[in-house]
């Protein structure tokens, strides 16, 4: 049996610092470097939570 952690939230950076694809690459690298896996979806949002994709 595997244990999971559900993540609900947003990560914000100054405009121009990181784009969606770059964030995902770094996030997946972090997850995989620990021998973990990620299942789910992502979307780019503004500070009010409005979808930007």
mmCIF entry with sequence, helices, sheets and N, C-alpha, C, O atoms, coordinates in Angstrom:
data_MODEL
# 
_entry.id   MODEL 
# 
_entity.id                         1 
_entity.type                       polymer 
_entity.pdbx_number_of_molecules   1 
# 
_entity_poly.entity_id                      1 
_entity_poly.type                           'polypeptide(L)' 
_entity_poly.nstd_linkage                   no 
_entity_poly.nstd_monomer                   no 
_entity_poly.pdbx_seq_one_letter_code       
;(UNK)(UNK)(UNK)(UNK)(UNK)(UNK)(UNK)(UNK)(UNK)(UNK)(UNK)(UNK)(UNK)(UNK)(UNK)(UNK)
(UNK)(UNK)(UNK)(UNK)(UNK)(UNK)(UNK)(UNK)(UNK)(UNK)(UNK)(UNK)(UNK)(UNK)(UNK)(UNK)
(UNK)(UNK)(UNK)(UNK)(UNK)(UNK)(UNK)(UNK)(UNK)(UNK)(UNK)(UNK)(UNK)(UNK)(UNK)(UNK)
(UNK)(UNK)(UNK)(UNK)(UNK)
;
_entity_poly.pdbx_seq_one_letter_code_can   XXXXXXXXXXXXXXXXXXXXXXXXXXXXXXXXXXXXXXXXXXXXXXXXXXXXX 
_entity_poly.pdbx_strand_id                 A 
# 
loop_
_entity_poly_seq.entity_id 
_entity_poly_seq.num 
_entity_poly_seq.mon_id 
_entity_poly_seq.hetero 
1 1  UNK n 
1 2  UNK n 
1 3  UNK n 
1 4  UNK n 
1 5  UNK n 
1 6  UNK n 
1 7  UNK n 
1 8  UNK n 
1 9  UNK n 
1 10 UNK n 
1 11 UNK n 
1 12 UNK n 
1 13 UNK n 
1 14 UNK n 
1 15 UNK n 
1 16 UNK n 
1 17 UNK n 
1 18 UNK n 
1 19 UNK n 
1 20 UNK n 
1 21 UNK n 
1 22 UNK n 
1 23 UNK n 
1 24 UNK n 
1 25 UNK n 
1 26 UNK n 
1 27 UNK n 
1 28 UNK n 
1 29 UNK n 
1 30 UNK n 
1 31 UNK n 
1 32 UNK n 
1 33 UNK n 
1 34 UNK n 
1 35 UNK n 
1 36 UNK n 
1 37 UNK n 
1 38 UNK n 
1 39 UNK n 
1 40 UNK n 
1 41 UNK n 
1 42 UNK n 
1 43 UNK n 
1 44 UNK n 
1 45 UNK n 
1 46 UNK n 
1 47 UNK n 
1 48 UNK n 
1 49 UNK n 
1 50 UNK n 
1 51 UNK n 
1 52 UNK n 
1 53 UNK n 
# 
_struct_asym.id          A 
_struct_asym.entity_id   1 
# 
_struct_conf.conf_type_id            HELX_P 
_struct_conf.id                      HELX_P1 
_struct_conf.pdbx_PDB_helix_id       AA1 
_struct_conf.beg_label_comp_id       UNK 
_struct_conf.beg_label_asym_id       A 
_struct_conf.beg_label_seq_id        20 
_struct_conf.pdbx_beg_PDB_ins_code   ? 
_struct_conf.end_label_comp_id       UNK 
_struct_conf.end_label_asym_id       A 
_struct_conf.end_label_seq_id        33 
_struct_conf.pdbx_end_PDB_ins_code   ? 
_struct_conf.beg_auth_comp_id        UNK 
_struct_conf.beg_auth_asym_id        A 
_struct_conf.beg_auth_seq_id         20 
_struct_conf.end_auth_comp_id        UNK 
_struct_conf.end_auth_asym_id        A 
_struct_conf.end_auth_seq_id         33 
_struct_conf.pdbx_PDB_helix_class    1 
_struct_conf.details                 ? 
_struct_conf.pdbx_PDB_helix_length   14 
# 
_struct_conf_type.id          HELX_P 
_struct_conf_type.criteria    ? 
_struct_conf_type.reference   ? 
# 
loop_
_atom_site.group_PDB 
_atom_site.id 
_atom_site.type_symbol 
_atom_site.label_atom_id 
_atom_site.label_alt_id 
_atom_site.label_comp_id 
_atom_site.label_asym_id 
_atom_site.label_entity_id 
_atom_site.label_seq_id 
_atom_site.pdbx_PDB_ins_code 
_atom_site.Cartn_x 
_atom_site.Cartn_y 
_atom_site.Cartn_z 
_atom_site.occupancy 
_atom_site.B_iso_or_equiv 
_atom_site.pdbx_formal_charge 
_atom_site.auth_seq_id 
_atom_site.auth_comp_id 
_atom_site.auth_asym_id 
_atom_site.auth_atom_id 
_atom_site.pdbx_PDB_model_num 
ATOM 1   N N  . UNK A 1 1  ? 0.839  -1.180 0.000   1.00 0.00 ? 1  UNK A N  1 
ATOM 2   C CA . UNK A 1 1  ? 0.000  0.000  0.000   1.00 0.00 ? 1  UNK A CA 1 
ATOM 3   C C  . UNK A 1 1  ? 0.886  1.245  0.000   1.00 0.00 ? 1  UNK A C  1 
ATOM 4   O O  . UNK A 1 1  ? 1.848  1.328  0.764   1.00 0.00 ? 1  UNK A O  1 
ATOM 5   N N  . UNK A 1 2  ? 0.559  2.207  -0.856  1.00 0.00 ? 2  UNK A N  1 
ATOM 6   C CA . UNK A 1 2  ? 1.290  3.452  -0.904  1.00 0.00 ? 2  UNK A CA 1 
ATOM 7   C C  . UNK A 1 2  ? 0.546  4.541  -0.148  1.00 0.00 ? 2  UNK A C  1 
ATOM 8   O O  . UNK A 1 2  ? -0.684 4.557  -0.111  1.00 0.00 ? 2  UNK A O  1 
ATOM 9   N N  . UNK A 1 3  ? 1.294  5.440  0.447   1.00 0.00 ? 3  UNK A N  1 
ATOM 10  C CA . UNK A 1 3  ? 0.706  6.624  1.073   1.00 0.00 ? 3  UNK A CA 1 
ATOM 11  C C  . UNK A 1 3  ? 0.876  7.782  0.104   1.00 0.00 ? 3  UNK A C  1 
ATOM 12  O O  . UNK A 1 3  ? 1.883  7.862  -0.599  1.00 0.00 ? 3  UNK A O  1 
ATOM 13  N N  . UNK A 1 4  ? -0.090 8.670  0.063   1.00 0.00 ? 4  UNK A N  1 
ATOM 14  C CA . UNK A 1 4  ? -0.019 9.821  -0.819  1.00 0.00 ? 4  UNK A CA 1 
ATOM 15  C C  . UNK A 1 4  ? -0.216 11.110 -0.065  1.00 0.00 ? 4  UNK A C  1 
ATOM 16  O O  . UNK A 1 4  ? -0.757 11.133 1.041   1.00 0.00 ? 4  UNK A O  1 
ATOM 17  N N  . UNK A 1 5  ? 0.231  12.178 -0.680  1.00 0.00 ? 5  UNK A N  1 
ATOM 18  C CA . UNK A 1 5  ? 0.027  13.527 -0.159  1.00 0.00 ? 5  UNK A CA 1 
ATOM 19  C C  . UNK A 1 5  ? -0.665 14.319 -1.251  1.00 0.00 ? 5  UNK A C  1 
ATOM 20  O O  . UNK A 1 5  ? -0.132 14.463 -2.351  1.00 0.00 ? 5  UNK A O  1 
ATOM 21  N N  . UNK A 1 6  ? -1.848 14.831 -0.955  1.00 0.00 ? 6  UNK A N  1 
ATOM 22  C CA . UNK A 1 6  ? -2.568 15.661 -1.915  1.00 0.00 ? 6  UNK A CA 1 
ATOM 23  C C  . UNK A 1 6  ? -2.146 17.112 -1.715  1.00 0.00 ? 6  UNK A C  1 
ATOM 24  O O  . UNK A 1 6  ? -2.149 17.625 -0.596  1.00 0.00 ? 6  UNK A O  1 
ATOM 25  N N  . UNK A 1 7  ? -1.787 17.758 -2.810  1.00 0.00 ? 7  UNK A N  1 
ATOM 26  C CA . UNK A 1 7  ? -1.343 19.147 -2.750  1.00 0.00 ? 7  UNK A CA 1 
ATOM 27  C C  . UNK A 1 7  ? -2.422 20.028 -3.360  1.00 0.00 ? 7  UNK A C  1 
ATOM 28  O O  . UNK A 1 7  ? -2.830 19.816 -4.502  1.00 0.00 ? 7  UNK A O  1 
ATOM 29  N N  . UNK A 1 8  ? -2.883 21.015 -2.602  1.00 0.00 ? 8  UNK A N  1 
ATOM 30  C CA . UNK A 1 8  ? -3.830 22.009 -3.096  1.00 0.00 ? 8  UNK A CA 1 
ATOM 31  C C  . UNK A 1 8  ? -3.255 23.371 -2.774  1.00 0.00 ? 8  UNK A C  1 
ATOM 32  O O  . UNK A 1 8  ? -3.126 23.726 -1.602  1.00 0.00 ? 8  UNK A O  1 
ATOM 33  N N  . UNK A 1 9  ? -2.914 24.127 -3.773  1.00 0.00 ? 9  UNK A N  1 
ATOM 34  C CA . UNK A 1 9  ? -2.320 25.429 -3.530  1.00 0.00 ? 9  UNK A CA 1 
ATOM 35  C C  . UNK A 1 9  ? -1.714 25.975 -4.802  1.00 0.00 ? 9  UNK A C  1 
ATOM 36  O O  . UNK A 1 9  ? -1.877 25.401 -5.879  1.00 0.00 ? 9  UNK A O  1 
ATOM 37  N N  . UNK A 1 10 ? -1.026 27.067 -4.674  1.00 0.00 ? 10 UNK A N  1 
ATOM 38  C CA . UNK A 1 10 ? -0.386 27.728 -5.817  1.00 0.00 ? 10 UNK A CA 1 
ATOM 39  C C  . UNK A 1 10 ? 1.014  28.156 -5.419  1.00 0.00 ? 10 UNK A C  1 
ATOM 40  O O  . UNK A 1 10 ? 1.273  28.471 -4.258  1.00 0.00 ? 10 UNK A O  1 
ATOM 41  N N  . UNK A 1 11 ? 1.909  28.166 -6.387  1.00 0.00 ? 11 UNK A N  1 
ATOM 42  C CA . UNK A 1 11 ? 3.267  28.666 -6.206  1.00 0.00 ? 11 UNK A CA 1 
ATOM 43  C C  . UNK A 1 11 ? 3.379  29.916 -7.062  1.00 0.00 ? 11 UNK A C  1 
ATOM 44  O O  . UNK A 1 11 ? 3.066  29.883 -8.253  1.00 0.00 ? 11 UNK A O  1 
ATOM 45  N N  . UNK A 1 12 ? 3.825  31.022 -6.466  1.00 0.00 ? 12 UNK A N  1 
ATOM 46  C CA . UNK A 1 12 ? 3.936  32.281 -7.196  1.00 0.00 ? 12 UNK A CA 1 
ATOM 47  C C  . UNK A 1 12 ? 5.387  32.722 -7.259  1.00 0.00 ? 12 UNK A C  1 
ATOM 48  O O  . UNK A 1 12 ? 6.144  32.548 -6.304  1.00 0.00 ? 12 UNK A O  1 
ATOM 49  N N  . UNK A 1 13 ? 5.768  33.296 -8.397  1.00 0.00 ? 13 UNK A N  1 
ATOM 50  C CA . UNK A 1 13 ? 7.092  33.894 -8.592  1.00 0.00 ? 13 UNK A CA 1 
ATOM 51  C C  . UNK A 1 13 ? 6.876  35.247 -9.252  1.00 0.00 ? 13 UNK A C  1 
ATOM 52  O O  . UNK A 1 13 ? 5.833  35.496 -9.857  1.00 0.00 ? 13 UNK A O  1 
ATOM 53  N N  . UNK A 1 14 ? 7.872  36.118 -9.131  1.00 0.00 ? 14 UNK A N  1 
ATOM 54  C CA . UNK A 1 14 ? 7.776  37.405 -9.809  1.00 0.00 ? 14 UNK A CA 1 
ATOM 55  C C  . UNK A 1 14 ? 7.589  37.170 -11.307 1.00 0.00 ? 14 UNK A C  1 
ATOM 56  O O  . UNK A 1 14 ? 8.146  36.221 -11.860 1.00 0.00 ? 14 UNK A O  1 
ATOM 57  N N  . UNK A 1 15 ? 6.816  38.021 -11.959 1.00 0.00 ? 15 UNK A N  1 
ATOM 58  C CA . UNK A 1 15 ? 6.552  37.890 -13.391 1.00 0.00 ? 15 UNK A CA 1 
ATOM 59  C C  . UNK A 1 15 ? 7.877  37.802 -14.139 1.00 0.00 ? 15 UNK A C  1 
ATOM 60  O O  . UNK A 1 15 ? 8.789  38.596 -13.910 1.00 0.00 ? 15 UNK A O  1 
ATOM 61  N N  . UNK A 1 16 ? 7.966  36.831 -15.030 1.00 0.00 ? 16 UNK A N  1 
ATOM 62  C CA . UNK A 1 16 ? 9.173  36.646 -15.819 1.00 0.00 ? 16 UNK A CA 1 
ATOM 63  C C  . UNK A 1 16 ? 10.195 35.726 -15.192 1.00 0.00 ? 16 UNK A C  1 
ATOM 64  O O  . UNK A 1 16 ? 11.133 35.300 -15.865 1.00 0.00 ? 16 UNK A O  1 
ATOM 65  N N  . UNK A 1 17 ? 10.034 35.404 -13.901 1.00 0.00 ? 17 UNK A N  1 
ATOM 66  C CA . UNK A 1 17 ? 11.024 34.547 -13.245 1.00 0.00 ? 17 UNK A CA 1 
ATOM 67  C C  . UNK A 1 17 ? 10.927 33.091 -13.683 1.00 0.00 ? 17 UNK A C  1 
ATOM 68  O O  . UNK A 1 17 ? 11.949 32.426 -13.849 1.00 0.00 ? 17 UNK A O  1 
ATOM 69  N N  . UNK A 1 18 ? 9.716  32.591 -13.871 1.00 0.00 ? 18 UNK A N  1 
ATOM 70  C CA . UNK A 1 18 ? 9.536  31.184 -14.218 1.00 0.00 ? 18 UNK A CA 1 
ATOM 71  C C  . UNK A 1 18 ? 8.219  31.037 -14.968 1.00 0.00 ? 18 UNK A C  1 
ATOM 72  O O  . UNK A 1 18 ? 7.220  31.663 -14.612 1.00 0.00 ? 18 UNK A O  1 
ATOM 73  N N  . UNK A 1 19 ? 8.221  30.207 -16.006 1.00 0.00 ? 19 UNK A N  1 
ATOM 74  C CA . UNK A 1 19 ? 6.957  29.943 -16.686 1.00 0.00 ? 19 UNK A CA 1 
ATOM 75  C C  . UNK A 1 19 ? 6.441  28.562 -16.283 1.00 0.00 ? 19 UNK A C  1 
ATOM 76  O O  . UNK A 1 19 ? 7.116  27.817 -15.573 1.00 0.00 ? 19 UNK A O  1 
ATOM 77  N N  . UNK A 1 20 ? 5.265  28.240 -16.736 1.00 0.00 ? 20 UNK A N  1 
ATOM 78  C CA . UNK A 1 20 ? 4.586  26.998 -16.354 1.00 0.00 ? 20 UNK A CA 1 
ATOM 79  C C  . UNK A 1 20 ? 5.439  25.771 -16.664 1.00 0.00 ? 20 UNK A C  1 
ATOM 80  O O  . UNK A 1 20 ? 5.639  24.918 -15.799 1.00 0.00 ? 20 UNK A O  1 
ATOM 81  N N  . UNK A 1 21 ? 5.946  25.677 -17.905 1.00 0.00 ? 21 UNK A N  1 
ATOM 82  C CA . UNK A 1 21 ? 6.740  24.509 -18.299 1.00 0.00 ? 21 UNK A CA 1 
ATOM 83  C C  . UNK A 1 21 ? 8.022  24.390 -17.477 1.00 0.00 ? 21 UNK A C  1 
ATOM 84  O O  . UNK A 1 21 ? 8.402  23.290 -17.075 1.00 0.00 ? 21 UNK A O  1 
ATOM 85  N N  . UNK A 1 22 ? 8.687  25.517 -17.226 1.00 0.00 ? 22 UNK A N  1 
ATOM 86  C CA . UNK A 1 22 ? 9.918  25.498 -16.431 1.00 0.00 ? 22 UNK A CA 1 
ATOM 87  C C  . UNK A 1 22 ? 9.623  25.041 -15.003 1.00 0.00 ? 22 UNK A C  1 
ATOM 88  O O  . UNK A 1 22 ? 10.374 24.248 -14.436 1.00 0.00 ? 22 UNK A O  1 
ATOM 89  N N  . UNK A 1 23 ? 8.525  25.543 -14.421 1.00 0.00 ? 23 UNK A N  1 
ATOM 90  C CA . UNK A 1 23 ? 8.152  25.105 -13.073 1.00 0.00 ? 23 UNK A CA 1 
ATOM 91  C C  . UNK A 1 23 ? 7.905  23.598 -13.050 1.00 0.00 ? 23 UNK A C  1 
ATOM 92  O O  . UNK A 1 23 ? 8.405  22.895 -12.171 1.00 0.00 ? 23 UNK A O  1 
ATOM 93  N N  . UNK A 1 24 ? 7.124  23.101 -14.031 1.00 0.00 ? 24 UNK A N  1 
ATOM 94  C CA . UNK A 1 24 ? 6.825  21.664 -14.058 1.00 0.00 ? 24 UNK A CA 1 
ATOM 95  C C  . UNK A 1 24 ? 8.090  20.835 -14.180 1.00 0.00 ? 24 UNK A C  1 
ATOM 96  O O  . UNK A 1 24 ? 8.230  19.818 -13.500 1.00 0.00 ? 24 UNK A O  1 
ATOM 97  N N  . UNK A 1 25 ? 9.013  21.250 -15.034 1.00 0.00 ? 25 UNK A N  1 
ATOM 98  C CA . UNK A 1 25 ? 10.278 20.520 -15.172 1.00 0.00 ? 25 UNK A CA 1 
ATOM 99  C C  . UNK A 1 25 ? 11.002 20.432 -13.837 1.00 0.00 ? 25 UNK A C  1 
ATOM 100 O O  . UNK A 1 25 ? 11.481 19.362 -13.461 1.00 0.00 ? 25 UNK A O  1 
ATOM 101 N N  . UNK A 1 26 ? 11.087 21.545 -13.117 1.00 0.00 ? 26 UNK A N  1 
ATOM 102 C CA . UNK A 1 26 ? 11.783 21.557 -11.824 1.00 0.00 ? 26 UNK A CA 1 
ATOM 103 C C  . UNK A 1 26 ? 11.022 20.743 -10.772 1.00 0.00 ? 26 UNK A C  1 
ATOM 104 O O  . UNK A 1 26 ? 11.629 20.040 -9.964  1.00 0.00 ? 26 UNK A O  1 
ATOM 105 N N  . UNK A 1 27 ? 9.696  20.845 -10.789 1.00 0.00 ? 27 UNK A N  1 
ATOM 106 C CA . UNK A 1 27 ? 8.884  20.102 -9.825  1.00 0.00 ? 27 UNK A CA 1 
ATOM 107 C C  . UNK A 1 27 ? 9.025  18.592 -10.054 1.00 0.00 ? 27 UNK A C  1 
ATOM 108 O O  . UNK A 1 27 ? 9.236  17.835 -9.106  1.00 0.00 ? 27 UNK A O  1 
ATOM 109 N N  . UNK A 1 28 ? 8.908  18.163 -11.309 1.00 0.00 ? 28 UNK A N  1 
ATOM 110 C CA . UNK A 1 28 ? 9.025  16.731 -11.618 1.00 0.00 ? 28 UNK A CA 1 
ATOM 111 C C  . UNK A 1 28 ? 10.438 16.241 -11.313 1.00 0.00 ? 28 UNK A C  1 
ATOM 112 O O  . UNK A 1 28 ? 10.603 15.133 -10.801 1.00 0.00 ? 28 UNK A O  1 
ATOM 113 N N  . UNK A 1 29 ? 11.466 17.044 -11.617 1.00 0.00 ? 29 UNK A N  1 
ATOM 114 C CA . UNK A 1 29 ? 12.839 16.665 -11.246 1.00 0.00 ? 29 UNK A CA 1 
ATOM 115 C C  . UNK A 1 29 ? 12.958 16.440 -9.745  1.00 0.00 ? 29 UNK A C  1 
ATOM 116 O O  . UNK A 1 29 ? 13.573 15.468 -9.307  1.00 0.00 ? 29 UNK A O  1 
ATOM 117 N N  . UNK A 1 30 ? 12.365 17.346 -8.949  1.00 0.00 ? 30 UNK A N  1 
ATOM 118 C CA . UNK A 1 30 ? 12.383 17.206 -7.487  1.00 0.00 ? 30 UNK A CA 1 
ATOM 119 C C  . UNK A 1 30 ? 11.680 15.918 -7.054  1.00 0.00 ? 30 UNK A C  1 
ATOM 120 O O  . UNK A 1 30 ? 12.211 15.146 -6.256  1.00 0.00 ? 30 UNK A O  1 
ATOM 121 N N  . UNK A 1 31 ? 10.496 15.703 -7.584  1.00 0.00 ? 31 UNK A N  1 
ATOM 122 C CA . UNK A 1 31 ? 9.720  14.513 -7.212  1.00 0.00 ? 31 UNK A CA 1 
ATOM 123 C C  . UNK A 1 31 ? 10.497 13.247 -7.562  1.00 0.00 ? 31 UNK A C  1 
ATOM 124 O O  . UNK A 1 31 ? 10.662 12.365 -6.720  1.00 0.00 ? 31 UNK A O  1 
ATOM 125 N N  . UNK A 1 32 ? 10.978 13.155 -8.810  1.00 0.00 ? 32 UNK A N  1 
ATOM 126 C CA . UNK A 1 32 ? 11.671 11.944 -9.257  1.00 0.00 ? 32 UNK A CA 1 
ATOM 127 C C  . UNK A 1 32 ? 13.015 11.745 -8.565  1.00 0.00 ? 32 UNK A C  1 
ATOM 128 O O  . UNK A 1 32 ? 13.439 10.606 -8.371  1.00 0.00 ? 32 UNK A O  1 
ATOM 129 N N  . UNK A 1 33 ? 13.698 12.838 -8.184  1.00 0.00 ? 33 UNK A N  1 
ATOM 130 C CA . UNK A 1 33 ? 14.989 12.708 -7.507  1.00 0.00 ? 33 UNK A CA 1 
ATOM 131 C C  . UNK A 1 33 ? 14.837 12.063 -6.128  1.00 0.00 ? 33 UNK A C  1 
ATOM 132 O O  . UNK A 1 33 ? 15.805 11.556 -5.562  1.00 0.00 ? 33 UNK A O  1 
ATOM 133 N N  . UNK A 1 34 ? 13.621 12.088 -5.599  1.00 0.00 ? 34 UNK A N  1 
ATOM 134 C CA . UNK A 1 34 ? 13.334 11.450 -4.318  1.00 0.00 ? 34 UNK A CA 1 
ATOM 135 C C  . UNK A 1 34 ? 12.711 10.070 -4.472  1.00 0.00 ? 34 UNK A C  1 
ATOM 136 O O  . UNK A 1 34 ? 12.328 9.443  -3.484  1.00 0.00 ? 34 UNK A O  1 
ATOM 137 N N  . UNK A 1 35 ? 12.609 9.591  -5.726  1.00 0.00 ? 35 UNK A N  1 
ATOM 138 C CA . UNK A 1 35 ? 12.038 8.265  -5.966  1.00 0.00 ? 35 UNK A CA 1 
ATOM 139 C C  . UNK A 1 35 ? 10.530 8.244  -5.879  1.00 0.00 ? 35 UNK A C  1 
ATOM 140 O O  . UNK A 1 35 ? 9.931  7.182  -5.707  1.00 0.00 ? 35 UNK A O  1 
ATOM 141 N N  . UNK A 1 36 ? 9.904  9.410  -5.996  1.00 0.00 ? 36 UNK A N  1 
ATOM 142 C CA . UNK A 1 36 ? 8.457  9.529  -5.895  1.00 0.00 ? 36 UNK A CA 1 
ATOM 143 C C  . UNK A 1 36 ? 7.842  9.661  -7.274  1.00 0.00 ? 36 UNK A C  1 
ATOM 144 O O  . UNK A 1 36 ? 8.559  9.720  -8.274  1.00 0.00 ? 36 UNK A O  1 
ATOM 145 N N  . UNK A 1 37 ? 6.533  9.707  -7.334  1.00 0.00 ? 37 UNK A N  1 
ATOM 146 C CA . UNK A 1 37 ? 5.827  9.965  -8.587  1.00 0.00 ? 37 UNK A CA 1 
ATOM 147 C C  . UNK A 1 37 ? 4.722  10.984 -8.331  1.00 0.00 ? 37 UNK A C  1 
ATOM 148 O O  . UNK A 1 37 ? 4.284  11.169 -7.195  1.00 0.00 ? 37 UNK A O  1 
ATOM 149 N N  . UNK A 1 38 ? 4.279  11.636 -9.391  1.00 0.00 ? 38 UNK A N  1 
ATOM 150 C CA . UNK A 1 38 ? 3.228  12.641 -9.284  1.00 0.00 ? 38 UNK A CA 1 
ATOM 151 C C  . UNK A 1 38 ? 2.134  12.297 -10.270 1.00 0.00 ? 38 UNK A C  1 
ATOM 152 O O  . UNK A 1 38 ? 2.409  11.996 -11.432 1.00 0.00 ? 38 UNK A O  1 
ATOM 153 N N  . UNK A 1 39 ? 0.904  12.340 -9.816  1.00 0.00 ? 39 UNK A N  1 
ATOM 154 C CA . UNK A 1 39 ? -0.252 12.165 -10.695 1.00 0.00 ? 39 UNK A CA 1 
ATOM 155 C C  . UNK A 1 39 ? -1.216 13.299 -10.438 1.00 0.00 ? 39 UNK A C  1 
ATOM 156 O O  . UNK A 1 39 ? -1.586 13.562 -9.294  1.00 0.00 ? 39 UNK A O  1 
ATOM 157 N N  . UNK A 1 40 ? -1.615 13.955 -11.473 1.00 0.00 ? 40 UNK A N  1 
ATOM 158 C CA . UNK A 1 40 ? -2.530 15.071 -11.301 1.00 0.00 ? 40 UNK A CA 1 
ATOM 159 C C  . UNK A 1 40 ? -2.376 16.059 -12.428 1.00 0.00 ? 40 UNK A C  1 
ATOM 160 O O  . UNK A 1 40 ? -1.780 15.755 -13.461 1.00 0.00 ? 40 UNK A O  1 
ATOM 161 N N  . UNK A 1 41 ? -2.903 17.215 -12.229 1.00 0.00 ? 41 UNK A N  1 
ATOM 162 C CA . UNK A 1 41 ? -2.852 18.228 -13.264 1.00 0.00 ? 41 UNK A CA 1 
ATOM 163 C C  . UNK A 1 41 ? -2.351 19.541 -12.705 1.00 0.00 ? 41 UNK A C  1 
ATOM 164 O O  . UNK A 1 41 ? -2.268 19.727 -11.491 1.00 0.00 ? 41 UNK A O  1 
ATOM 165 N N  . UNK A 1 42 ? -2.023 20.436 -13.595 1.00 0.00 ? 42 UNK A N  1 
ATOM 166 C CA . UNK A 1 42 ? -1.587 21.774 -13.215 1.00 0.00 ? 42 UNK A CA 1 
ATOM 167 C C  . UNK A 1 42 ? -2.234 22.776 -14.155 1.00 0.00 ? 42 UNK A C  1 
ATOM 168 O O  . UNK A 1 42 ? -2.654 22.433 -15.259 1.00 0.00 ? 42 UNK A O  1 
ATOM 169 N N  . UNK A 1 43 ? -2.305 23.998 -13.708 1.00 0.00 ? 43 UNK A N  1 
ATOM 170 C CA . UNK A 1 43 ? -2.756 25.092 -14.562 1.00 0.00 ? 43 UNK A CA 1 
ATOM 171 C C  . UNK A 1 43 ? -2.099 26.357 -14.061 1.00 0.00 ? 43 UNK A C  1 
ATOM 172 O O  . UNK A 1 43 ? -1.778 26.471 -12.877 1.00 0.00 ? 43 UNK A O  1 
ATOM 173 N N  . UNK A 1 44 ? -1.898 27.301 -14.948 1.00 0.00 ? 44 UNK A N  1 
ATOM 174 C CA . UNK A 1 44 ? -1.303 28.569 -14.561 1.00 0.00 ? 44 UNK A CA 1 
ATOM 175 C C  . UNK A 1 44 ? -2.413 29.526 -14.178 1.00 0.00 ? 44 UNK A C  1 
ATOM 176 O O  . UNK A 1 44 ? -3.403 29.664 -14.898 1.00 0.00 ? 44 UNK A O  1 
ATOM 177 N N  . UNK A 1 45 ? -2.244 30.194 -13.029 1.00 0.00 ? 45 UNK A N  1 
ATOM 178 C CA . UNK A 1 45 ? -3.276 31.097 -12.506 1.00 0.00 ? 45 UNK A CA 1 
ATOM 179 C C  . UNK A 1 45 ? -2.650 32.436 -12.106 1.00 0.00 ? 45 UNK A C  1 
ATOM 180 O O  . UNK A 1 45 ? -1.436 32.542 -11.929 1.00 0.00 ? 45 UNK A O  1 
ATOM 181 N N  . UNK A 1 46 ? -3.507 33.456 -11.967 1.00 0.00 ? 46 UNK A N  1 
ATOM 182 C CA . UNK A 1 46 ? -3.048 34.730 -11.420 1.00 0.00 ? 46 UNK A CA 1 
ATOM 183 C C  . UNK A 1 46 ? -3.321 34.741 -9.923  1.00 0.00 ? 46 UNK A C  1 
ATOM 184 O O  . UNK A 1 46 ? -3.781 33.747 -9.360  1.00 0.00 ? 46 UNK A O  1 
ATOM 185 N N  . UNK A 1 47 ? -3.034 35.881 -9.275  1.00 0.00 ? 47 UNK A N  1 
ATOM 186 C CA . UNK A 1 47 ? -3.176 35.966 -7.825  1.00 0.00 ? 47 UNK A CA 1 
ATOM 187 C C  . UNK A 1 47 ? -4.602 35.731 -7.331  1.00 0.00 ? 47 UNK A C  1 
ATOM 188 O O  . UNK A 1 47 ? -4.807 35.345 -6.180  1.00 0.00 ? 47 UNK A O  1 
ATOM 189 N N  . UNK A 1 48 ? -5.592 35.966 -8.206  1.00 0.00 ? 48 UNK A N  1 
ATOM 190 C CA . UNK A 1 48 ? -6.986 35.741 -7.820  1.00 0.00 ? 48 UNK A CA 1 
ATOM 191 C C  . UNK A 1 48 ? -7.460 34.323 -8.148  1.00 0.00 ? 48 UNK A C  1 
ATOM 192 O O  . UNK A 1 48 ? -8.614 33.976 -7.898  1.00 0.00 ? 48 UNK A O  1 
ATOM 193 N N  . UNK A 1 49 ? -6.567 33.510 -8.707  1.00 0.00 ? 49 UNK A N  1 
ATOM 194 C CA . UNK A 1 49 ? -6.933 32.140 -9.046  1.00 0.00 ? 49 UNK A CA 1 
ATOM 195 C C  . UNK A 1 49 ? -7.541 31.972 -10.424 1.00 0.00 ? 49 UNK A C  1 
ATOM 196 O O  . UNK A 1 49 ? -8.010 30.887 -10.765 1.00 0.00 ? 49 UNK A O  1 
ATOM 197 N N  . UNK A 1 50 ? -7.540 33.042 -11.228 1.00 0.00 ? 50 UNK A N  1 
ATOM 198 C CA . UNK A 1 50 ? -8.082 32.945 -12.586 1.00 0.00 ? 50 UNK A CA 1 
ATOM 199 C C  . UNK A 1 50 ? -7.131 32.177 -13.482 1.00 0.00 ? 50 UNK A C  1 
ATOM 200 O O  . UNK A 1 50 ? -5.920 32.397 -13.450 1.00 0.00 ? 50 UNK A O  1 
ATOM 201 N N  . UNK A 1 51 ? -7.682 31.272 -14.286 1.00 0.00 ? 51 UNK A N  1 
ATOM 202 C CA . UNK A 1 51 ? -6.902 30.440 -15.188 1.00 0.00 ? 51 UNK A CA 1 
ATOM 203 C C  . UNK A 1 51 ? -6.238 31.288 -16.265 1.00 0.00 ? 51 UNK A C  1 
ATOM 204 O O  . UNK A 1 51 ? -6.898 32.113 -16.897 1.00 0.00 ? 51 UNK A O  1 
ATOM 205 N N  . UNK A 1 52 ? -4.928 31.093 -16.481 1.00 0.00 ? 52 UNK A N  1 
ATOM 206 C CA . UNK A 1 52 ? -4.186 31.837 -17.501 1.00 0.00 ? 52 UNK A CA 1 
ATOM 207 C C  . UNK A 1 52 ? -3.757 30.952 -18.670 1.00 0.00 ? 52 UNK A C  1 
ATOM 208 O O  . UNK A 1 52 ? -3.174 31.457 -19.629 1.00 0.00 ? 52 UNK A O  1 
ATOM 209 N N  . UNK A 1 53 ? -4.020 29.677 -18.618 1.00 0.00 ? 53 UNK A N  1 
ATOM 210 C CA . UNK A 1 53 ? -3.624 28.767 -19.720 1.00 0.00 ? 53 UNK A CA 1 
ATOM 211 C C  . UNK A 1 53 ? -4.535 28.928 -20.903 1.00 0.00 ? 53 UNK A C  1 
ATOM 212 O O  . UNK A 1 53 ? -4.358 28.251 -21.915 1.00 0.00 ? 53 UNK A O  1 
# 
